[in-house]
Structures are given as structure tokens and as C-alpha cells.
Amino acid sequence: MGKRVTSSSSPCISFLFFFFSLVLLGCPSLGHPNYKDALAKSILFFQGQRSGRLPTGQQITWRSNSGLSDGSLAHVDLTGGYYDAGDNVKFNFPMAYTTTMLSWGTLEYGKRMGPEIQNARAAIRWATDYFIKCATATPNTLYVGVGDPTTDHKCWERPEDMDTARTVYSVSASKPGSDVAGETAAALAAASMVFRKVDPKYSRLLLATAKKVMQFAMQYRGAYSDSLGSAVCPFYCSYSGYKDELLWGAAWLWRATNDASYLNFLQTLGANDATDIFSWDNKLAGARVLLARRSLVDNDKRFESFKQQAEDFMCRIIPNSPSSSTSYTQGGLMFKLAESNLQYVTSITFLLSTYAKYMTTSKYTFNCGNVRVSSSTLRNLAKQQVDYILGENPLKMSYMVGFGANFPKRIHHRGSSIPSKASHPQAFGCDNGFQSFFYTSNPNPNTLTGAIVGGPNQNDGFPDDRTDYSHSEPATYINAAIVGPLAYLAGSYSS
């Protein structure tokens, strides 16, 4: 329901020294999950979050068409896109981050995806088709969301039955939103590279739109939280400000275009704050890893400072680094914040995997104090986090729905918890779902295959309680970030 984030770590019990030794020495796990199955399911999940008119190939069949009038209150077509989590609202800020991460994962690991690359592209395109509408429907306006989150969260009903206000939200020159615009530009630019060879015409449209949206973000400075208030806060406030999205957006436009103006812009931003987190809100670490690629892969000295900042981030994550500010549970899970902790785990795991990939090209290593860090160090830690999510943890619980023998059955998700239209054609009203489907201890009737929930608490405990959204709610941005690491592991280990 509510999704709040801050940019500091949470205290947690100290981690076992034995695990430190395993990770840093590179000792392999005795076994591993079926990564190919997990990869396929992690992408399939997005079909369960679709808004709009569903295609004939829809595989999550308990979902039906929804939000078909979205945008009509502003006399524009804003159908499509994704519901962010367990509710029925389209929040473009986290949706754009989701799309950027899906695109980045496909760019880096597409060759390891096998047949799943088609599904990854389809998941990206479902979002980018919507973002093109948001960016082009009205001149000098970027639409950034559909659905009143306050009234939506007071209801427990299927998206197919929505009867709450589908209010339309936008930013403009007089109501700026550099953060949401910068992230939208990043998503469009990253996606343009995904489609560059397979659909050049669509790729050109994405890139042209990305340039337009990035110009808007740079020209009209301001946080969308200030412009839109309760429409986005406390749900997806831009707590970190907008400078990180300007850096992130410019970094993606630079990678997509090689236009030096974006490099010149990002070098003047002064976005130099240290960080130990990466999420839909704070993009600093991701931008630094992305830019460090030019130093590690291309040996371009102009990017040396970003490489140093990326390594400072890694040193804040690695367990026995002298500068580590990251807690781990006794079972080995990275623990950042109590609410929806797995969103940080999957996003940071993506950066660990991808920085390791860049390091491998030049057989590069670096030091965290007296601790030597190789690509294997980062990959082993990333694998350990993925394996924990997939069931190698004290509860032997897979936190991906439908994966393994033991997984969450009572996720905080309206569509999953209420009987489908096929089994119950009559609509459930706003309030009718609470007593019968929200508060019940019965398992959800519909399996949202592939969904990764918020995850266990700092003691490795998980109650599997639908009313506990902090731990039981899935979200698009949790899944988006793990697709890349799963593709890497699926291509590295046979099932």
C-alpha cells in the first residue's frame, strides 16, 4: 500500500564471519536453484501487472482488461502501462525505473536470456508504448500517473472492477518534475538500444522522445513531489531530490547517442554525494556504474571519477569491507530498510553483477581498504543474494511466487487475492473485498507467477500475511532489477 523510502541503512544484527569468508574467498554454493525457470517467471510476472486491453497471447489468464478509459479526464489516451504493485494505480516514477532496469538487464544479459529475450522486450514495450503517449499527448506536458492513490488504497477490488477516480497527473513548465522526467528519459533511451536492431523505426521513436523529455527535465528544474503533493506522497515521493535523475537520464542519453552535450551536462551537475543504496528513488549508484563502464571497458580516462564513486559504493556494500555500511541477516540477506527490503537487494545485486561484468573485460580489481575485490567477489555476493531469494535461506522459503515448493501464498495484491472475472463475473465493490479476501487467512485464489514480495524481516522471518504490505507486497521494480542477474546465472549454470 504505502511505499516509503529513505536513503540511509537500517541497523541489523551482525553477520556471520563464516559467510564473510565464503563470499570473499569465492567458495561456491553446494547447489543452485533453477535459474532459467526463475528468469522466465520473473518476466512473466509483468503480465499480471498490465493495465489496458490485454493481448491475445496473455499467459496470466486470470487478468482481464482494465483501465480502458485512463486519460479520458484529461481528454487524452493514457491506456496501458503497469500497476506498480498490489494496487490499481499507475505511478510513472517507479514504472519508468522499472523500465530502465528491464532495459539495462536486456542490454547487458540479453545473449544469456535465450527465448526469454522476446518476453523481456514485450515487457519493456508494454511500458514504453504508454510512456510515448504520456510524453506526446499534449505539448509541453508530461503525464506522470493515472489513478487517485488515496481513494484507490481505501478499496480492495480487482483492477477490472475499478470504480475509483482515474485522476490524471502531469508535470509542466509551471509544475516541474525533473525527477520523473529524467527517469522517463532514461527509460526511453535505454529501451531505444534494446530495439535498435530488432525494430529500428520504433527505436528511433523512443530515442527522439527520450531527447525531448530529457530537455524538459533539464530546462524546467524542480521535484515532482513539490508540484503534485499528495498525488505522489507518501507513496513515491522523490526523497533524494532530482539531481540523481538528471545524472541518470543524461548518462543514458550519452550511452544511447554519444552526444557530448549530455556528458558536458552531467559533469556540471555536482551530483557527488556518497551513497550505499540504489532504488526507484536514488539513482546515484546506478548512474555511476553505468558511466564507469566507459572507464573499465573502453579505458576512457574521462570517466575515472565515476569509477571511483562506483567502487566507493561497492565498498559500502561488501560485508567485511572497512567502509561497509550494509547490514546482513544471520541467513545472509542484505538488509537495508524494513519496508520492502528486497527492492534494495535486487537493485544492488544488479549493480554487483554488472560492475563485475565490466571488471572482467579488463581483468580489473580494486581494494576496499586492505580487502582486495575481484569480479568474483562481487558475483559471489550477487549469487548469494539471488539464491537467498529463491529459497536458500533459514525458512527454505522462495520469495518468488510460484517458484519452488514453498513460496508466499497470501501476497498483498488485489487482483491475486480476489476471484477472477472468469470465476466470478459479478463486480466486487470498493469495500466488498476487504472482509472476504483481504483479512482472510485463506491463500490467494490466483497465482501471480514470478512476483517477488517485499521479503523477510531482519531476523529472516516471514509471516506470509496479506495485511503486512511491507513484507508481502510485490512490485514491478523488485522484479525488474533481478531479471539481469537471473539471466547471467541462467547462462552460467545448467539446471
Backbone hydrogen bonds, N-H to C=O, Kabsch-Sander energy under -0.5 kcal/mol:
donor,donor_aa,acceptor,acceptor_aa,energy
10,S,336,K,-1.6
19,F,16,L,-0.6
20,F,16,L,-1.5
21,S,17,F,-2.1
22,L,18,F,-2.0
23,V,19,F,-3.0
24,L,20,F,-2.8
25,L,21,S,-2.1
26,G,22,L,-0.8
26,G,23,V,-0.5
27,C,22,L,-1.9
35,Y,33,P,-1.5
38,A,34,N,-2.1
39,L,35,Y,-2.9
40,A,36,K,-2.2
41,K,37,D,-2.2
42,S,38,A,-2.5
43,I,39,L,-1.5
44,L,40,A,-2.2
45,F,41,K,-1.9
46,F,43,I,-1.3
47,Q,44,L,-2.0
48,G,44,L,-0.6
48,G,45,F,-1.6
49,Q,46,F,-1.1
50,R,47,Q,-0.8
51,S,81,G,-2.6
52,G,66,S,-1.9
54,L,52,G,-0.6
58,Q,55,P,-1.5
61,T,59,Q,-1.5
63,R,60,I,-1.2
66,S,52,G,-1.5
70,D,67,G,-1.5
72,S,69,S,-2.5
74,A,71,G,-1.7
75,H,72,S,-1.4
76,V,71,G,-2.2
78,L,70,D,-2.5
78,L,76,V,-0.8
81,G,126,W,-1.0
83,Y,49,Q,-2.6
84,D,89,V,-1.6
90,K,146,V,-2.5
91,F,89,V,-0.8
92,N,90,K,-0.7
92,N,144,V,-2.1
95,M,91,F,-1.7
96,A,92,N,-2.8
97,Y,93,F,-1.7
98,T,94,P,-2.5
99,T,95,M,-2.0
100,T,96,A,-2.5
101,M,97,Y,-2.6
102,L,98,T,-2.3
103,S,99,T,-2.3
104,W,100,T,-2.8
105,G,101,M,-2.5
106,T,102,L,-1.9
107,L,103,S,-2.6
108,E,104,W,-2.5
109,Y,105,G,-2.4
110,G,106,T,-1.5
112,R,109,Y,-1.9
113,M,110,G,-1.4
116,E,113,M,-1.8
117,I,114,G,-1.6
118,Q,115,P,-1.1
119,N,115,P,-0.6
120,A,116,E,-2.4
121,R,117,I,-2.4
122,A,118,Q,-1.9
123,A,119,N,-2.2
124,I,120,A,-2.2
125,R,121,R,-2.9
126,W,122,A,-1.9
127,A,123,A,-0.9
127,A,124,I,-0.7
128,T,124,I,-2.6
129,D,125,R,-2.6
130,Y,126,W,-0.6
131,F,127,A,-2.4
132,I,128,T,-2.3
133,K,129,D,-1.3
134,C,130,Y,-2.3
135,A,131,F,-2.1
136,T,132,I,-1.5
137,A,133,K,-1.9
141,T,138,T,-1.4
142,L,171,V,-2.4
143,Y,134,C,-2.0
143,Y,141,T,-0.5
144,V,169,Y,-2.7
145,G,169,Y,-1.0
146,V,90,K,-1.8
147,G,167,T,-2.9
148,D,165,A,-1.9
152,D,148,D,-2.5
153,H,149,P,-2.1
154,K,151,T,-0.9
155,C,152,D,-1.7
156,W,430,C,-2.6
161,D,158,R,-1.5
162,M,159,P,-1.1
167,T,165,A,-0.9
169,Y,145,G,-2.5
171,V,142,L,-2.4
172,S,175,K,-2.2
173,A,140,N,-0.6
178,S,222,G,-3.0
179,D,222,G,-0.6
181,A,177,G,-2.5
182,G,178,S,-2.4
183,E,179,D,-2.2
184,T,180,V,-2.1
185,A,181,A,-2.6
186,A,182,G,-2.0
187,A,183,E,-2.4
188,L,184,T,-2.4
189,A,185,A,-2.6
190,A,186,A,-2.8
191,A,187,A,-2.4
192,S,188,L,-1.8
193,M,189,A,-1.1
193,M,190,A,-0.6
194,V,190,A,-1.2
195,F,191,A,-1.8
196,R,193,M,-0.6
199,D,195,F,-2.5
203,S,199,D,-2.5
204,R,200,P,-2.3
205,L,201,K,-1.8
206,L,202,Y,-2.5
207,L,203,S,-2.4
208,A,204,R,-2.5
209,T,205,L,-2.3
210,A,206,L,-2.5
211,K,207,L,-2.4
212,K,208,A,-1.7
213,V,209,T,-2.5
214,M,210,A,-2.6
215,Q,211,K,-2.1
216,F,212,K,-1.8
217,A,213,V,-2.2
218,M,214,M,-2.3
219,Q,215,Q,-2.5
220,Y,216,F,-2.2
221,R,219,Q,-0.8
226,D,223,A,-0.6
227,S,223,A,-1.3
228,L,224,Y,-2.6
229,G,225,S,-2.2
231,A,228,L,-2.0
232,V,229,G,-1.9
233,C,229,G,-2.2
236,Y,232,V,-4.0
239,Y,237,C,-1.5
241,G,238,S,-1.5
246,L,242,Y,-1.9
247,L,243,K,-2.1
248,W,244,D,-2.6
249,G,245,E,-3.3
250,A,246,L,-2.3
251,A,247,L,-2.3
252,W,248,W,-2.1
253,L,249,G,-2.4
254,W,250,A,-2.5
255,R,251,A,-2.1
256,A,252,W,-2.3
257,T,253,L,-2.0
258,N,254,W,-2.7
260,A,258,N,-0.7
262,Y,259,D,-1.6
263,L,259,D,-0.8
264,N,260,A,-2.8
265,F,261,S,-2.0
266,L,262,Y,-2.5
267,Q,263,L,-1.7
268,T,264,N,-0.6
268,T,265,F,-1.3
269,L,266,L,-0.7
272,N,270,G,-1.8
279,S,282,N,-1.9
283,K,281,D,-0.7
285,A,277,I,-0.5
287,A,283,K,-2.7
288,R,284,L,-2.2
289,V,285,A,-2.2
290,L,286,G,-2.5
291,L,287,A,-2.5
292,A,288,R,-2.4
293,R,289,V,-1.0
294,R,291,L,-1.4
295,S,291,L,-0.6
295,S,292,A,-0.7
296,L,292,A,-2.6
297,V,293,R,-3.0
298,D,293,R,-0.9
299,N,295,S,-0.8
300,D,294,R,-2.3
301,K,299,N,-0.8
303,F,300,D,-1.8
304,E,301,K,-1.6
307,K,303,F,-1.8
308,Q,304,E,-2.2
309,Q,305,S,-2.0
310,A,306,F,-2.5
311,E,307,K,-2.2
312,D,308,Q,-2.0
313,F,309,Q,-1.9
314,M,310,A,-2.2
315,C,311,E,-2.4
316,R,312,D,-0.9
316,R,313,F,-0.9
317,I,313,F,-0.6
317,I,314,M,-1.2
318,I,314,M,-2.6
321,S,318,I,-1.4
324,S,321,S,-1.8
325,S,316,R,-2.1
327,S,335,F,-0.8
328,Y,13,I,-0.5
329,T,333,L,-2.4
332,G,329,T,-1.6
335,F,327,S,-3.1
336,K,334,M,-0.5
340,S,338,A,-0.6
340,S,470,S,-2.0
341,N,338,A,-0.5
342,L,454,G,-2.4
343,Q,340,S,-1.6
344,Y,341,N,-1.2
345,V,341,N,-1.6
346,T,342,L,-2.7
347,S,343,Q,-1.6
348,I,344,Y,-2.7
349,T,345,V,-2.4
350,F,346,T,-1.9
351,L,347,S,-1.5
352,L,348,I,-2.4
353,S,349,T,-2.5
354,T,350,F,-2.5
355,Y,351,L,-2.7
356,A,352,L,-1.9
357,K,353,S,-1.7
358,Y,354,T,-2.1
359,M,355,Y,-2.5
360,T,356,A,-2.0
361,T,357,K,-1.0
362,S,358,Y,-0.6
362,S,359,M,-1.0
363,K,360,T,-0.9
364,Y,359,M,-2.4
366,F,373,V,-2.1
368,C,371,V,-3.0
369,G,367,N,-0.6
371,V,368,C,-2.0
372,R,370,N,-0.6
373,V,366,F,-3.6
374,S,372,R,-0.5
378,L,374,S,-1.5
379,R,375,S,-2.5
380,N,376,S,-2.7
381,L,377,T,-1.7
382,A,378,L,-2.4
383,K,379,R,-2.8
384,Q,380,N,-2.1
385,Q,381,L,-1.8
386,V,382,A,-2.3
387,D,383,K,-3.0
388,Y,384,Q,-1.8
389,I,385,Q,-2.1
390,L,386,V,-1.9
391,G,388,Y,-1.6
392,E,387,D,-2.9
393,N,391,G,-1.8
396,K,393,N,-1.8
398,S,396,K,-0.5
398,S,406,N,-3.2
399,Y,389,I,-3.3
401,V,399,Y,-0.6
401,V,451,A,-3.2
403,F,400,M,-1.9
404,G,402,G,-0.5
407,F,405,A,-0.5
412,H,472,S,-1.9
413,H,411,I,-1.6
414,R,86,G,-2.1
417,S,413,H,-1.9
418,I,414,R,-1.2
421,K,62,W,-0.5
424,H,420,S,-2.1
429,G,427,A,-0.5
433,G,429,G,-0.7
434,F,431,D,-1.1
435,Q,431,D,-0.5
436,S,432,N,-0.7
437,F,433,G,-2.1
438,F,433,G,-1.4
438,F,434,F,-1.2
439,Y,434,F,-2.5
444,N,409,K,-3.1
446,N,416,S,-2.2
448,L,446,N,-0.7
449,T,447,T,-1.7
450,G,401,V,-3.1
451,A,448,L,-2.0
453,V,399,Y,-1.7
453,V,451,A,-0.5
455,G,471,H,-2.0
457,N,461,G,-2.7
460,D,457,N,-2.0
466,R,464,D,-0.5
468,D,465,D,-1.7
469,Y,467,T,-1.3
471,H,468,D,-1.2
472,S,468,D,-2.4
473,E,469,Y,-1.5
475,A,452,I,-0.8
476,T,84,D,-2.6
478,I,475,A,-0.6
479,N,475,A,-1.5
480,A,476,T,-2.7
481,A,477,Y,-1.0
482,I,478,I,-0.6
482,I,479,N,-1.1
483,V,479,N,-1.0
484,G,480,A,-0.5
486,L,482,I,-2.4
487,A,483,V,-2.2
488,Y,484,G,-2.4
489,L,485,P,-2.5
490,A,486,L,-2.9
491,G,487,A,-1.9
492,S,488,Y,-0.6
492,S,489,L,-0.7
493,Y,489,L,-2.0
